[in-house]
Amino acid sequence: MPTPTHDTSKPVLVTGATGFLAGWLVKRLLEEGFTVHAAVRDPANEAKIAHLKKLADELPGTIRFFEADLLNDGSYGDAMKDCSIVFHTASPFITSVEDPQRDLVDPAVNGTRNVLASANQTDSVERVVVTSSCAAMFGDVVDVTREPGGILTENVWNTTSSLGHQPYSYSKTQAERAAWEMANNQDRWKLVTINPAFILGPSISGTSTSESHNLMRQLGDGTMKSGVPPFQIGMVDVRDVAEAHMRAAFLEDAEGRYIVFGDSHSLLEVAQMLQSGIGGTWPFPSRSMPKWLVWLIGPMVDKQITRPMVAKNMGYPWHADNSRSKRELGIEYGPVSTAVTDMFQQMVDTGAVKTS
């Protein structure tokens, strides 16, 4: 297994430091003794940063907070000063939006350009690790089935998403393309992108508003007790994604894009993991709904469930090749079931999920 070298003599920057994934990344950096420059919207909001301060008190590293905004040009300059590594994790992950351009694309694309423009102006920066997504490689699950062997690889780019269809995937695609364009126009710092599948697991803060938490809540509170859509997707433990970022940053030979996922599962299989691992009287779904029924009634229940989305995503297998992340980064993926049960149990313990 490749072994990263951690030079802690220079600080490192984490954008969006209060995020779900970022929390675990900050923890790993503090464990290794780094000085972490944590870029957040409001450093004065104690409720948002208290869990990170607590980590710094308990672990060898130190943390400094900086105010920064994705849409404010140059706002990452102070946070990036003297940093050798930049982890750009900040990007909205929401599916229900009023204005996709304003709410998804602008923060993702302009934020990436903003952060990398600061990297161009900061001589100490040697490497930038950008949190992209498998969504930058496919828009709908049917796209995956059209790849050679029906398998997604790092060579594939999403060409089917738009502002009007799968706007989140479109935002991730446009942001990663912008990152590679800027990286290829300079030769001082190196870009590596981590492209995770659907991220699951407990949060460092104990609370989260991510889409994965929303799904877990619906699986447990009775929303889906009559059945889940026949949907399959790649899934990965948030702790494995954080480790992938660490290795992408500190392994000398890491380069390019890395698909990061543990395994692919259907929503019914996730519900079965919860029934097996949590049990009790929770109304976990026990069957899948037929695709035709989701196509028929889905748009009436949720405006995000459009008929084109159902037609292009439900009932198809999802496969991808994660061998590059195993071989070059040395990632050993934990079982998705552990991430699922740890996540749900934390939500039970904090009162974030209750039966309806």
N, C-alpha and C positions, 0 to 999 in steps of 0.2 A: 504494500500500500504506500503511495506517495506521502511523504511527511512534510508538512509546511513548516517554514521557518518564520517565527514571529519576532520581528524587530520592533520592539516597543519604544524605541528612542524618539519616535515622532508620533504625534497624535493622529487619529483617524476620524473622519467625518461620517456620520450617519444622518441622512435626511429622513424626515418623517419619523423621528426617533420614538414617538409615542405609539406607532402602529403595531399591529398584531405580529407580523414577522419581525419588525425592527426590534421589538422588545427582546426576543430570543437572540438576535444578533448582538445587541448591546450586551446582553448577559455573557455571551461567549467571549466578546472582546474584553470585558472586565475581568473574566476568569483568567485570561492570558496576560493581564497586567497593563493593558493599553490605557492611554488617556483618550477618552471618547469625547469628541465634540458633537453634541446632540443638537441638531437643528430642529426647532419646533416652532409652531405658530406663535405661541404665547408662553414664554418662560416663567411668567408670573402666575400662571394657572397651576397652583400647587396640586390640585386634584389630578391633573393630567400627567404630572411628572414625578409624583411621590414614589411610585413603584420603581422608577429608575434610580432615584436617589437612594432608596433602600438597598437596591442591588449594589450600588457603588460603596455603600457603607459596609456591606458584607463581603465584598470581593476585592482582590488585589488592585484592580485598576481604579481610575478616577474618571469623573464625568464633569463636563462643563456644558452649560446650556446656552444656546444662541437663538435669537429670534430670526426667522427666515420665512419667506412666502414664495411658493412656486411661481406666482405670477408677478413678483416684484423683481425686476431685473437688477442683478448685482447684489441681491440680499444674502447670498451665501458666501460672499467674499470674506467677511470676518470669521465666519465659522470654519472656512477652509484654510485659513492662514496656518502655514507650517505643516499641514497634514500631508502624509505620504499616500494614503489610500482614501478614496471617496466611495462610500456605499450609498447609491441613490435608490432608496426604497420607496420614496414618497410618490404616490399616485393614487387617485381615487378608485376604489373598487365598489361600485354600486351599479345596480341594474335598473332601478326605477328612477328615471331622471326626466325633468321637464324639458331641458334644453341640452341635448347631447354635446353640441359644440362647446357650450359654456361650462357644463358640469363635468365632462369627461375629457374631450379632446384637448381643449386649451390647457387645463392643468397638467395633463400627461405630456403633451408635446412641448409646450412653452416652458413647462417646469424642467423638463430634461435639457432643453437648449440652455436655459438659465444656469442650471448646475454645471453643465459642461463648458459653458462660456467662462465661468469662474475658474474651472480647472485649467483652461487655456491661459488664464492670467495668473495662475498660482504655480510658481516654479517648483515648489516642493512636491507637487502631485506626481506620482509615478504610475498609478493605476486607478481606474474607475470601474467599479462593479455595479452594473445596473440591474435592478430587479425588473425583468420583463415578464413574459408569461407564455405558456403554450398557446394562449389566445392570439399571439403574434404569428403563430404558425398555421392556425386553422380558424375559420369562422364558425362553421357548423360541423357537427360530427360526420355528416355525410361527406364532407371534404376529406376527412381522414381516410375514409373507405376508398377514395379515388387515388390515393397515393400507391406507389409500387408495393405490393403485398399488403395493402391496407394499413401501413405502418407510418407514423409520423416520425420524421428525422429533423436534425438541425438544419438541413439544407432547404427546408420548406418555409415559405412565407404565406401568410394569410392574404388572399387576393379577393375574397368574396364579401368581406364586411364593409359597411358604409355607415354614414350617420343615421340612415333610415333602417338599417338591418344589422343587428349585433353591434351597436355603437361602442360598447365596452371593448370588444375585441378589436374594433377599428382603432380606438384610442391607443391600445397597447402596440398595435402594429405600427402606427404612425410615429409613436414615441421611440420605439426601438430603431426604426429606420432613420430617424433624425439623429439618434445617438451614433449609429455607425457612420453616417455621413460626416458628422463632426469629428469623430475619431480618425477617419481616413484622411481628413484634411490637415492633420498635424502628425508629428512623429515623436513627441516627447513622452506622452503618457499612453498607457495600454488600456484598451477596453475589453472587458469580459461581461457577457450577459448571462444571467441565470433565468431560465424559462421554466418556472414550476407549473405543474398542473394544479388542480383544486387543492388549496391548502387547508388542512384540518389540524386540530390539536388544541390544548389549553392555551390561554394567554398569560403572559407575565403579569399583566395588570389585574387579572381576575375578571375583567369586563371587556367586551368588544362589540362593535356594531358591524363587523364584517359580514359579507354575504354568506360565508360558510357558517357563521353563528346563526344567522337568520334561518338557514336551511335546517340546522340541528334543532333549533327551537320548534320549527314546524313539524319535524319528525316526532317530537316528543309531546307537544301540547294538544294533540288531537286534530290539528289542521288537516293532516293527511291520513287520518285513521281509516278512511274508506278506500285508500289505495294511493300509490305513488305513480308518477309518470314513468313510462318505460325508458329511462334515461341512464346512459352509462358514460362515465368520464374518468380520466386519470386523477388519482388522489395521492397526497403526500403529507407526511407529518411535518408540521411547521418547524420542529427541531432539526429535521434533516435538511430543510431548506436553508435554515440559518447556518448549518455546518457547510453546506455547499457554497454559501457566500464567503465564509472564512477561507475555504480552500481555493476558491477562485481568486481571492485577494492575495494569498500568501504562498501559493505554489508557483514557482518561477515559470513553469511551462504551461500553466493554464492560459487558454486563449479561446476566442470565439464564443459561440453559443453553447449552452448546456441545457438539454431537457432534463428536468428534475421531477421524478415522480416514483412512487413506490409500486403501485399497482392500479389497475382500472377496476372499477366496481359500479354496479347499478345502484340506484337509490334504494331498491328493495334489499340488496345485500347490506347496505349501510344500516337499514332498519333492523335487519337480522343480527348484525353485530351488536346493536344496542340492546335488542331483546336478550341476546346471549350474555352480554357483559354487564348489563345494568338490571334487566328483568323488572321485577316488581309489577306494579299496576299501571305503568305508563302505557298509553294507547299507541304504541308503535305500529306502523302499518304492517300488514301481513300479506299483502298482495299488490301486484302492479295493475294499474288501470290499462285497458286496451288503448292502443294509439288512436284509434278512430274516435274514442270517447273524449280523450284529451283534446283532439283536434276540434271536436264539436263544441265542447263546453268550456274549454280552457280560456278562450278570449272573453267569455262572459264572467268568469271568476277573477281573472287577473289580466289587465291590459298588456302586461309584459309577455303573456303567453299568446303570441300571435300564431295564426295558422301556418304561415311560412316557417316560423321557428319550430313548431311541432313537426311539420313535414320533413324538415332537414336535420332534426336532432334526435327525435324519439325513435327507439327501436333499432338503432345502429350500434355496432360494436366500436369501441375506442381502443386503439392500440398505438403505442409509441415505443421508440427505442431509447432506453436510458443507459445503454452500455457505455457511452462516452463518459457520463458522469461517474460511473463506477470505476472505469479504467483510469481515467486521467485525474479525477478528483478524489478517488478512493472512497466514494460514498457507499456506505452499507445501510440500506434502507430498512427501517423498522416496519413492523406490520401496520397497515392502515387501521386495523381494528383497535390497536392501542391508542392511536390518535383520536379515533372516534369516541371510544369510551372515556378517555381522559377528558376530552372536551365536554362531553355531555355531563359527566359527573361534576365538573367544575361549575357548569351552568346550573345544575341542581343545587350545589352547595351555596352558590351566591344568589339563588332565587331568580336567576335570569330565565328559567323555564319552569312553567307551571301548567298543570292540566287545565283545559278550558272547562 
